[in-house]
Every structure is written in C-alpha cells, then in structure tokens.
Amino acid sequence: MKRLVPLLLLLLLLTAAAPARASESASGPQRVVSMNLCADQLALMLGAPGQVVSVSRWAQRPEASNLAGQAAALPANDGLAEQIFAMRPDLVLTGPFSNAVTKRMLERLGAPVAVVPSANSFAEVSEAIRVTGRAMGREAAAEALVADYEAELAAARARAADLPRALAATHYPNSYTSGAGTLAAAAMDAARLDNAAASLGLNGPSPLALERLVMLEPFLIRSRHISGEREGRAYENATHPALAALVARGGAVLAERWQVCGTPFVTLAIDALAAARR
C-alpha cells in the first residue's frame, strides 16, 4: 500500500492540472496537433477539453507513453506534413529531434510550429512544461502543474533521504548507459545513487562495454524499453551470463517511459529506485 501512495499523489497532481480555464484557451490556439512523444504528453496534461486534436502514434503505445489511454481517444499522426496540415492546426508541437523537413514544410504552409525542449534535468522538466503552456495559451495551467511536480519531486527526494549512497549504472540494449547530464542520471542521484558512467567521464547516452560494467559491480538499473519486446542483435547482451550474474546481485527494472521524456512522471522513477534498494 505504501508503494501506491506516490503514484496516487502523481495521479492527483495531473488531475488537478487538468480542469479547463476558459479565459486561457479562448485566446490561445484551438486546434493543437502534437507530433512528438514528449510534447504529446505535456499537451495532454495542459490542454483544455477539445484543444488537442491529434497526437503522435507513439503516444498511444503503453510501453512508451504514460498517457496512452488518454491518447487513444484522439486521432494519431505519423509526423507527415501533409497529414498534419490537413487537420487544420493553429499550433503544431514538435521536439528538437523531430523531422526537420516536416517542420519546415508546415512553417512554409503557414502553420505555427512550437518546439518543446528536451529535458535532461529536473529544472528542465519545469521549463518544458512552461514552454508548452505558453505555446498553448495555458500559462496558468502550466504553473499549476510545475508547482505540483516540484512539490512531488521534493517529497520523492525526502522519501529516499535515509538511504546510504551506492554505486549504480543503467544498462540498455546494445550496451548503452546513461552518463552525466541525463534525466536518468538525475533520478539516480535523487534516489541516493552515484552514477558509475559519470565517474568514467561518460556524458549523455553512451556505450559502456559489458566487461567494464561487470567489473564495476554496480546496483544495476535495467528498463522496460519504449520499443517494447523486440528481437535483434541489440538485445542479445541482455542474456549474457556475465550480466545475469550481475542481475542476481540485485537491482531495479524501470519503465523507460518515466524518464525518456521531461514530464512529472520522472518522480515515479525515483520512488521505484528507492523501493528496489529497500
């Protein structure tokens, strides 16, 4: 029951930010189309009823999106300029790494485009929320969501405060890890874990050889990856005997959707790490 409390608090947080403020949305864009997984979720959290008319197909995938059920009620787009323009948007939300050709074509066709920044720190999550809120004409809703998120973040840190520091490392398909300057690294630090990849001088998503990882003997953090259950050479090292021995020492398995995007759901990653350590 105790483990359910943080999740319930977060659900209340999102519900509290959801009610429409008619005065905000009346002067803002009325038909918002999002073509980026991270922007999708922020738009759904901040939008007035009926304001968001389409989200990316990724938003409807439960392994990738925290709001897949809500997204399933909307038409999905594939990030194609002609497809999005036909929806008559008065605002298109995209991300820094979304299709640049689509962005330029939409702008040439006269569709306003706003880029929601990626988040590699807790502070940048707040900024991404505010940027989305300003673009959608939902500034008050954004400030309310930021306040609730930052309060829950402080609470998650407090819940982990009694844990001793320990060495940890993330392990993703194809032997990638989260180095310094990532949201995953921030969640690790909040859960009182020292990032082994950062200590090796690795920044951002970086390859970390399995041999080196095993020698570090860290608290191992694996993920239920947003690509779902896939087969391929990138996933073969997950069954390596050396990794299996490290897994047997203990660790955590996180839903990657909690920290792949800059949303308030990152607090769930902190609580899950702390719970696994206990």
GIKACOR-V173650 format. One record per backbone hydrogen bond with DSSP energy under -1.0 kcal/mol. CO is the residue of the C=O (numbers start at 0). NH is the residue of the N-H. Records with the same first field share a line. If there is no record, write none. Layout:
CO=NH + NH
//
This chain:
3=7
4=8
5=9
6=10
7=11
8=12
9=13
10=14
11=15
12=16
20=23 + 24
21=25
30=89 + 90
31=52 + 53
32=92
35=39
36=40
37=41
38=42
39=43
40=44
41=45
42=46
47=50
50=31
53=33
54=76
55=58
56=59
57=60
60=63 + 64
66=70
67=71
70=73
74=54
76=56
79=83
80=84
81=85
83=86
84=87
90=32
91=113
92=34
93=115
94=97
98=102
99=103
100=104
101=105
102=106
103=107
104=108
105=110
106=109
111=91
113=93
120=124
121=125
122=126
123=127
124=128
125=129
126=130
127=131
128=132
129=133
130=134
131=135
132=137
137=141
138=142
139=143
140=144
141=145
142=146
143=147
144=148
145=149
146=150
147=151
148=152
149=153
150=154
151=155
152=156
153=157
154=158
155=159
159=162
165=193
166=218
167=195
168=220
174=207
175=171
176=205
179=203
181=185
182=186
183=187
184=188
185=189
186=190
187=192
188=191
191=165
193=167
194=198
196=201
197=200
201=179
203=178
205=176
208=212
209=213
210=214
211=215
218=168
219=251
220=170
221=253
222=224
223=255
224=227
231=234
232=235
233=173
234=237
235=238
236=239
239=243
240=244
241=245
242=246
243=247
245=248
246=249
249=219
251=221
253=223
254=257
255=258 + 259
260=262
262=265
263=266
264=267
265=269
266=270
267=271
268=272
269=273
270=274
271=275
272=276
273=277
//
